[in-house]
Amino acid sequence: MKEFTVSSTVRYTPIEKLYDCFIGILAGAQGIADINRVLRADPALQAAFGRTACAEQSTLQDTLDACTPQTIAQLEVAWEELFRLHSRAGCHPFAREYLLLDIDLTGNPCGKKAACATKGYFAGQKNRRGRQVGRVLATAYREIVVDRLFPGHTVLIGALEAMVRAAEETLKLTLPRRSRTIVRIDAGGGSVEAVNGLLSRGYEVLCKDFSTRRARNLAKTVTVWYPDPKEAGREVGWVEEPATAYVRPVRRVAVRHRKRNGQFGIEVLITTAPMAELFGWTGTPSNQMGEPQAELLAITHSYDQRGGGCETSFREDKQGLGMGKRNKKRFEGQQMLVALGALAHNVLVWAKEWLLPTAPRLKKYGVERLVRDVMGILGRVEWEPQQRVSRILLTEANPLAHHLLPGLQQMVAGMGVVVGLGPP
């Protein structure tokens, strides 16, 4: 029998193919297959990112399937370098103000044959299998510091230490910086051991107690309950029992609210955060410092603001960047997609900040509107034979194009690129 070999030509390097995945996510591709439609069929978009062509989606899938733990480690090093170069959280003024980090998990449902796909908590989906995505968010800057993939049965207590250590590496959180960092987490990370772990490393904390039974017992020690003017039926009070289980002094606030069945739902908040900082977050006048009700409400409302941290960023990424719609069977391949999605999130946040001085109306835009309305403006791109973009014309029929024009012109100043308006 005659022997023969089949040779294949490698047209794109793995780095180029991962770059194509990143561009596709940034451009609004909800799945890897969508990259053929969003990026491969659009030479102008390719040229805008310095690409002369785009790999076919099946080869992108193959590259993701070939990712290894070593590949992920290399990506994490690159992530840290990019973050330190472009982020605002990376140069946070610790001497002037505290850095707030929100930490949480969100479910990433997938097929039961995928690696590490186990039963766990997936909102509104009973008996579903999947993985969990853990996030550390620099809330004031809306920047993702860490995104990590975990098995589906992982809860926040089990992932907290790994995410905190990763954030320390990315942000270079030395002990003096950790003492100026407030970690805000929900009850899933509020066990005594988890809180002590953060306190022993020098962090300030704002969290909810993990144990509902302990919360009910602690609420019995409250002597005075104060009404919350922002939420009818909710009351707050100081827990009088000494917090001897913690390695540093903490303040505890019991919060109760009347449920439909007439009984009280009770929670206990734990914090070491400076009261002046919490007053600033909630807009409480500083002359009310020392008043029990004002301090209780400042702590409670500061914790309530957690909904605008990781929870909001997860929702925006699911709606705008297709987070949760791209699933790979291999764990490392999925971790790569999670990292590329997080990078796309940060690039959008950074681009928004670059444009804000000349386009202030973008201030209220979230990730979804940035992808759909800002990055999706129609127009014409002209480039030279060397694939260098020379001219960009945004359609003058789009009102937003007129607001973005000065900012885009300023961004490409000195690059020899002309930006203007033109007919649709």
Secondary structure, DSSP 8 states (H G I E B T S, - for coil): -----------S-HHHHHHHHHHHHHTT-SSGGGHIIIIIT-HHHHHHTT-S----HHHHHHHHHT--HHHHHHHHHHHHHHHHHH-SGGG--TTTS-EEEEEEEEEEE--TTSTT-EE---TT-TT-EEEEEEEEEEGGGTEEEEEEEEETT--HHHHHHHHHHHHHHHHT--HHHHTTEEEEE-GGG-SHHHHHHHHHTT-EEEEE-S-HHHHHHHHTT----EE-TTSTTEEEEE--S--TTSSS--EEEEEEEE-TTS-EEEEEEEE-S-HHHHHHHHT--GGGTT-HHHHHHHHHHHHHGGGGTHHHHHHHHHHHS-TTS---SSHHHHHHHHHHHHHHHHHHHHHHHHHTTT-GGGGG--HHHIIIIITT--EEEEE-TTS-EEEEEEETT-HHHHHHHHHHHHHTTTTT-EEEEE--
